[in-house]
Amino acid sequence: MSDPGRTESDRWLSQANEDLATAHVLLDAGLVLGHSVARLCSECAVHDPAFAELRGRVKNLDHFYIDARYPNGLPEVTPAEFFDRRDADEALKAATEVMELVRARLSQPSQ
């Protein structure tokens, strides 16, 4: 629930606390930490070469993690000034390709 007395810094600190708790759970479970699509593809490629091929086509998604979300992610301009419709279309196409490969692999029986 929203607390009207909470400051912006309180909100960021609260989320950071949640992120830290989640990081501990993921680490204890031995799960991959991070948001880099390129790195995740590289790690998955160890088990499935299709991810190595995918990596080159979708690595630009990494720019949308910080650069497209935070005003200080890019020097001198805001994300709204830098990214355009073409960027968004290409990102959606790449994200769809990632999801299609992951869904296909998850639907296959374990070997």
C-alpha positions in Angstrom: 0.0 0.0 0.0 1.1 3.5 -0.7 2.2 5.6 2.2 1.9 9.3 1.4 4.5 10.3 4.0 7.2 8.1 2.4 9.9 9.9 0.5 11.4 8.8 -2.7 14.6 7.7 -0.9 12.4 5.6 1.4 10.9 3.8 -1.6 14.3 3.1 -3.2 15.7 1.9 0.2 12.7 -0.4 0.7 13.1 -1.9 -2.8 16.9 -2.3 -2.2 16.1 -4.3 0.9 13.8 -6.5 -1.0 16.3 -7.0 -3.8 19.0 -7.9 -1.2 16.8 -10.5 0.4 16.0 -11.9 -3.0 19.7 -12.0 -3.9 20.4 -14.1 -0.8 17.6 -16.6 -1.7 18.9 -16.9 -5.3 22.5 -17.3 -4.1 21.5 -20.0 -1.6 19.6 -21.8 -4.3 22.5 -21.6 -6.7 20.5 -19.7 -9.3 21.9 -17.2 -11.8 22.0 -13.6 -10.6 21.9 -10.7 -13.0 19.9 -9.1 -15.7 22.3 -9.3 -18.7 20.5 -11.1 -21.5 23.9 -11.6 -23.2 25.4 -13.2 -20.1 22.4 -15.4 -19.5 22.5 -16.6 -23.1 26.2 -17.4 -22.7 25.5 -19.4 -19.5 22.6 -21.2 -21.2 24.8 -22.0 -24.2 26.9 -24.3 -22.1 23.8 -26.6 -22.0 22.2 -25.7 -25.4 24.1 -24.2 -28.4 20.9 -22.5 -29.6 21.5 -19.9 -26.9 24.9 -19.0 -28.3 23.3 -18.2 -31.7 20.6 -16.2 -30.0 23.0 -14.2 -28.0 24.3 -12.2 -30.9 20.7 -11.3 -32.0 19.5 -10.2 -28.6 22.5 -8.8 -26.7 21.2 -5.2 -27.3 18.4 -5.9 -24.8 21.0 -5.2 -22.1 20.7 -1.5 -23.0 17.1 -1.5 -21.8 17.9 -2.7 -18.3 19.4 0.6 -17.1 19.9 2.9 -20.0 16.2 3.0 -20.9 14.9 3.2 -17.4 16.9 5.7 -15.5 17.7 9.4 -16.3 21.3 8.9 -15.3 21.8 5.8 -17.4 22.9 7.8 -20.4 25.2 10.8 -20.5 23.6 14.2 -21.3 20.1 12.9 -22.4 17.1 11.2 -20.9 15.9 7.8 -22.1 12.9 9.4 -23.7 15.1 11.6 -25.7 17.4 8.8 -26.8 15.2 5.7 -27.5 12.6 5.8 -30.2 9.9 3.6 -31.7 12.4 1.7 -33.8 14.4 0.8 -30.7 11.3 -0.3 -28.9 10.2 -2.5 -31.9 13.6 -4.1 -32.1 13.7 -4.8 -28.4 10.2 -6.3 -28.4 11.2 -8.6 -31.4 14.4 -9.7 -29.5 12.5 -10.3 -26.2 9.9 -12.3 -28.1 12.7 -14.4 -29.7 14.2 -15.1 -26.2 10.9 -16.1 -24.7 10.1 -18.4 -27.6 13.3 -20.2 -27.3 13.1 -20.5 -23.5 9.4 -21.7 -23.7 10.4 -24.3 -26.4 13.2 -25.6 -24.3 11.1 -25.7 -21.1 8.4 -27.7 -22.8 10.8 -30.4 -23.9 11.0 -33.5 -21.7 14.1 -33.7 -19.6 16.8 -35.9 -21.0 
